[in-house]
């Protein structure tokens, strides 16, 4: 396949995923809604130095994503689509940089870069987060930019490579903080192993590396120092030490055991992890060329390091996906891929997934602790998934390129259609636009709003609220006394928990329900609960 055709294919696949993602759902709480609300607050108050959430300096993430969102809003006007397009653009750029890296590692094997790009864009987790408003696609991009810079510095002996590494570190620091150093430094330090060049020494390699790191850190400090001075002492502590140290040593959220990533790796890298052709090709490698050594240094060391860091989420490992895609593309290059049994594990797992989808509605109807919307999951989705699994096994696989293309299209089809159907079936459970519109109406009527318990900015941007609801914890009666006409946002496990209690507004929220209540409605609910507790 010619470069022009593969580029067009990548662009069309990317466009399909973007259009499907934008039209299948809104921002999903709580992460996406929180990040777009931080950007919305930046737009409202005009403070582009320090991000804010609920009137407090938001130290959990650096400002690059919020800056990019605001730049787009300046150009296109405030809209819902631009923020979600940003990670998609970084994902697309990452695919093309992966191709460039493959071309440098294996310059005489064009099929490797073609296959690597399809493997990457056809990875299930990559598909999901390509249209998700998170920071990890930016980190994947800056990691790839840094790796490309290292290769240019090694192969061309040009300072352009070190400049790219400097920009990658600086951009990564502004995107998600010091995690970019964890992505790039192990690879750079091990260049003596994977580079195969005796000229890798302190003068020619490690001294420029120090300068590149210092330059990248300086880029980050250009924001961090004035932001720390502007945001106050607590904000200074959090951005320079608190958040990073806590996440690495004793995470305040997403604290999971060291083996957690290893246990989930097969699902995270579906379908390629279960492809027999990859494993057969991997074990046949008797000589590890520079490209394989680079991918191993890149993926394995960072994976181990991430495993020992306290805070873990599936999307944290997305920057490793290009390394795995390159490794798979290299291993299958001289391996037999037209054996049908190589895809048998993928087909069996897919068929089992389809059977689960078929059984889910009945299971949800008989278990009260399962989200009600699962009862509405259409049966045809399960049969469709099963059909894809059977088709994947039966299709002829005449070449490596054809096998990779079939698996990539299969993965995109099963992931995107499942997400589309699930999000449409879930309806308001993961779509806060209706309640956000209600809150905007109340705000326009100058009715005070309060939120019971922790509030991560769920409704601010979606409803275009001018200020956050007041957060009340245990002092609801006191707040209502001061604001008798106000409304309270509160959450319950189910409608049954409300009983016959009338409320002003109610809608599903994830597996629970969210309601808006007046003072009188809240008092009636308190009396009902007290009476119920007394009878019990």
N, C-alpha and C positions, 0 to 999 in steps of 0.2 A: 504494500500500500504506500503510495507516495506521501511525502510530508504534507502536501496541500490537502489531500483527502483525510488524513488522520487529524489534522488541525480542524478541519470542518466537522468531522465526526465528534471531536471533543467539544467544540462550541455548541453543536446541536444537542448533545447529551446534557451539557451544562444548562443550556437554555430551557430544556424540558424540565429539569429538576427545579430551576428557579421559578418558572411559571407555575408548576404544580405546587411548589411550596408556598408561594405567595397567595394562591387561590384556594388552598385547602384549609388554611387555618389563620388565626390571628396570633398575637404574641402569647406564649404560654407562660402562666405564672409558675414559679415566682421569679426565676432568674431573668428571663427575657423582659418581663414587665418591669422588673427593678432596674435593669440597665438602661432601658429606653426612658424610664422616668428620670434617672440621673441626668441623661442627656437633655431631657425636657426642662429640668430645673436649671441646667446650665443656659439653656435658651431663654428661659424666663428672667433669670436674674442677671444675665450678661457677664457672669464671673467665669471666665474660661481657664482660670488658673487652678482653682480648687473645686472639684466636683462636690455636690451636696445631695443628700437624701433626707427628707423630713426635717430640713433646716439644720442638719448636722453635717460637717465635713465628712465625705465618704472616702475612707482610706483603703477600702478593700481592693480597689483596682486603680491603676494609673489612668491618665485621661485620654489616651490616643483614640480609643473607640468613640468616646464622647465627642472629641474634636471632629472626627470624621463625620459623625452623624450631623453635627451642627453645620459643618461646611456644606454638606448635601442639602440641608434645609435652607441655607442661605441661597443656594443655587436654584433648587426646585420648589422651595416653599416647604412648610411643615407638612409631612405626609407619613403614612404608615409603611410604605414600601421601601423607601431608601435605607433606613437602618438595617433591614433584613437583607438588602442587596449587598451590603458591605462584606460580610463573611463569605458570601458567594463569590465576590470578585477576588478575594484573597485565596479562596479555594481554587479558582480557575488559574490564577497566576501561579499557584503552587504546582499545579499539574504541568504547566509549561516549563517551570524551572526544573522539575524532576526530569523532564525530557532533556534539558540542557546538561544536567549532571550525568545522565546515562550516556549522552553523546561523548562526554569527556572521559568517562570511565571505560567505555567500550566503543571507541570511535569507528571501528569497522563492522559493527553489528547493529545496524539500524533497527532490526526487529526488537531489540531489547528496549529501546526507548519508546517504541510504539506500544509494546506490551505493558511496560511499566506505567505508562499514562492511563491505559485502559484498566489495569489492575487497581490503580489508585482511585480513579473516578468511579469504579465499580465496587468499592468496598462499602459494606453496609453502614458502618458507623460514620464513614466519611460522607456518604450520601445524606444521612440524617442531619449532620451538623453543618453541611454546606449552606443550608438556609436557616440556621439557628443563630440567633443573636447572642453569640458568646465570643470569647477572646482567643480560643484555641486555634482557629484558622489563621489568625494573624501570627500567632507564635509559630505555627507550621510554616508559614511563608517566610518569616524572618530566620527560622532555622535553616530552611533550604537556601536562602540568600547567603547565610554564613557558610554553609557547606560548599556552595558554589565558589565563594570567595576563597576558601581554603584550597580548593582544587586549582583555581587560577594562580594563586600565590605559589603553589607547588609546581605546577606544570609550565607556567609561562614566565615565572620569576618576575612578575610585575606587581607594582604596588597597588594596582587596581584591585587585586584580590584582597589585600589587607584593608583597603578602603571599603570594599563591600562587607567584609567582616565587621568593621567598625560601625557601619550603618546598620547592619543586622543586629548587633548587640544593643546599640542605642534605640533602634526601633522596637526591639523586643522588650527592653526595660520600660519603655513608654506604653507598650501594649499590655504587658502582664507582670512586669517586675523581674526580679532576679532569676526566674525560671529559665530565661533564655541562656544564662550562663551554664546552667546544668545541661541544657540541650547541646551546647557547642563546645565547651571547654574539654570534656573527655575526648571528643573526636580530635580536637586540635592538639592536645597533649600526646595522643597516641599516634601522631603522624609518622613517627619513626618506625612504627610497626606496619601500618597500612600503606604508607607512602612508598616504601621500597626505594628510598633515595638516601644515599650516604651523606648528602649535603644538608640533611636536616640536623642542625646543631643549634647551639645557643645563639650564635651570631645571625645566622641566616633564617632561622625559624622562630625560636622561642623569644628572642628580643622583639622582633616585629609583632609577635603575638601579644606580648605585654603591652606594647604601644596601642594595638588595636583594642584590647580590653579597656585600657585607660581612656582611649578616645570614645569608646561606646558608653562607658560609665559617665564621662563628661557630658555627653549628649543627654543622658538621663538626668544628671544633676542640674542642667540648665533649666529644667522644669522643677525638679524636686526641691532645690534650695529655696527659690522664691515662694514656691507653694507651701513649704513648711513654715516659712516666716509669716506668710499670709494666713495660714490655717490654724495656727496656734500650737502650743506645746504638745497637746495630746495627739494632734494630727501629725506633727513632726515625728513623734515617737513611733506612731503606727506605720508611717510610710517608710521610715528608715530602718525599723527593726521589728516592731511588734508583729505585723502581719506575716512577714516572711519567716521569722523564727518560730512563731506559734504554729504555722502550717507545717513546718518541717519536723518539729520536735513533738508538739502536743497539740494537734489540730483541734480547734474549737468547733469544727464542723467536718463531716465526712471522715471521721476518724475510723480507719479500718485496718485489719491485720496486714502484715507484710506480704502474705501469700494471696491477697485479694485479686490483684491484677492477673496473676498466673492462673487462678481458677477461672477467671472470666475471659482470658485471652482467646480461646476458641470461638466464643460468641462475638467478641469485639472485632475479630478479623474475619468474620464470615463474608463470603464463602471460601476464601482462598486458603484458610487454615486447614480445611477438610479436603483440599484437592490433592489427590494422590500423586499427580505428576510433579508437584512442587517437592514433596518429600522424597520421591524417587530421585529427582534431579539433585537435590541437596546432598543426599548420602552418596551420590556418585562423584561428587567433587573431590578429586584427589589432590588437586593443586588449588589453593586459594589465591585468586588473582587480586589485584589491588582493589577492584570494585567490591568484591565479596568481603575483603578485610575491612574496608571502609564501612560497609553496611553493618557488619557485625559490631564494630567499635561504636558506631552510631546508635544502633538499636539495643544491643544487649546491655551495655554499661548504663545507659540512661534508664532502661527498663528496670534494672536492678536498683539503681538509685531511687527511682520513683517508688519502688516497692517498699523501701525502708523509710520513705517520708510519710508522716502520719496521715495527712489529709489526702484522700483519694477520690476521684471521680472518673467515670469512663472516658470523658472527653479530654482528660489531662494527657492521655497517651496519643492523641491524634497527631502530634508532630513526629511521631515515630513511624507513621504509616508510609510516608514516602520511602524510608529506608527498607521497610518490608516489601513494598511494591518493587523496588529495584532488585532486591535479593531474589524474589520469586521470578522476576523476568529473566534474571541471569541464570538461575538454576534450571529453568525449563528450556533454555535456548538449545541445548544439545540433548534434550531428554525426549523420550517418546510421550506425546500428549494425546494421541488419538485412541488410547485405550479407554473404552467406555466405563470400565469398572473404576477408573480413577475418580469419576464424579458420583459413584454410587453413594458414598457417605453424605454428600451434599443433597442428593435426591431423597435419601431416607430421612434426613433431618427436616427437609422441607415438607415431606409428606406428614411426618409426625407433627409439625407445626400446624399444618392444615387441619389435622384431626383435633388438635387442641382448640383451634378457632371454632370448629363445629360444636365442640362440647361446652365451650365457655358460656353461652347463653343459659343453658340448663343449669350449669354449676352456679352461675350468678343468681339464678332465681331461687336456689335452695340454700344459699349462704348469705346471711344478712350483712356480713362484714365485707362483702364485695361490692364495688361500685354498681349502682343500679343500671347505668347506661350500658354495661356489658351484656345485659339481657337483650338489648336491641341490636347486637352485632349480627349482621346478615350472614345467613348460612352459606351463601354463594362465595363469600370470601374464603372460607375454608376449602371449598371444592376448587376454587380458582388456584389457591396455593398448592394444593395437591396436584392439580393438572400441570402447573409449572414444574414441580418436582419430577413428574413422570416425563414431561417433554425434555427437560434438561438431560435426562438419562438416555432418551431415545434418539435425540438429534445426532446425525453423523458428525464426526470430528476429524476432518481430513488433514488439518494442519494445526500447528501451534497457534498461529494467528487466529484461526477460526475458533479454536477452543477457548482462547482468552476472550475473544469478542462475545461468544455465546455466554460465558460465565458473567462477564460484565453486564450484558444486557439483562440476563436473568436476575442478577443481584439488584440492578436498578428497578426492574419491573416489580419484583416481590417486595422490596423495601418501600418504594414510592407508593404503590397501590395500597399496601397495607396501612401505611401512615395516613393516606388520603381517606380511606374508609373508616379507620379508627377515629380520626379527628372529626369527621363528619358525623359519625355515630355518637361520639361523646357529646357533641353539641355544646351547650352552655357550660358543661362541666369543665372545659378547658378554654372557654371563650368568655372573657370578662367584658366584652363590649356592651352587652345589655345593661349590666349593673353599673358600668362606668357612665353610660349615657344617663341613667337615672340619677347618679350622684352629681353629674354636671348640671342637670335640671335643678336639683335641690340647691346647688351652689349658686346658680344664677338667680334663685329666689332668696338669696342671702340667709339660707337656713344653715346653722352650724352643723358640722359633721364630726363624728368621733369614731374611732376604730378600737374595738376591744382587743387588747393584747398587742403583740409585736406587729408592726406594719411595714412590709418591705416595698412600699410604693407601687402596689399592684395596679391601682386604678388611675393614677395621676395623668400619665400620658394618654392612655386609651380614652379617658374622658375629657382630656385637655383641661384638667383641674388647675386652677391658679395657685392652690396651696393644698398641702396634705391634710387629711383628717387629723384631728387631735387624737393622740394615742392615750388611751385610758387603761390602767391596769389596777383593778380592784377599787377604783374610786369613781365608778360609773354614776352612782347616785349623786355624788358631789358635783360631777360634771353636768348632769341633767338639772340639778338645782340652779346652777349658774346659767344653763342654756335650756330652758323649759321647752322651747320649740325645736330643739335640735333632733338629730337622728343618729342612731347608733348602728354601726356595721358589726355584726357578730356571726359566728360560725357554729353550726351544730352538725353532729354526726349524720343525722338523717331527718327527714320530715317528721318521722314518727316521734322524735325527741321533742318536737314542737307541739305535738298533739293537735288539739283544735285551736291552739293559740293563733289569733290573727296577727299578721305582720303587714307592713306597708309594701314590702317587696321581698321576693324569694327566688333564688335560682340555684341549680346545682353548682358545686365548686369542687373539682376533683372528685374524691369519693364522699364528700360532705355536701352541705348546703350552706349558702351564705344568705343572710337576711338583713334588711334595713328595718329598724324598729323606732317607733316614737317612744316618748317617756311613758305614756300610759300602757303601751304594749309591753314594754320592758318590765314595768311594775307587775302587770298581770302574769307575766312569765315567772317572775320571782315568787309570787304568791303560790302559783301552781307547783313550782319546784319544792317550795317549803312544805306545802301540804302533802306532796308525794313522799318526801323524806320522812315526815312525821308518821304517815301511815305505815311506812316500811320499818 
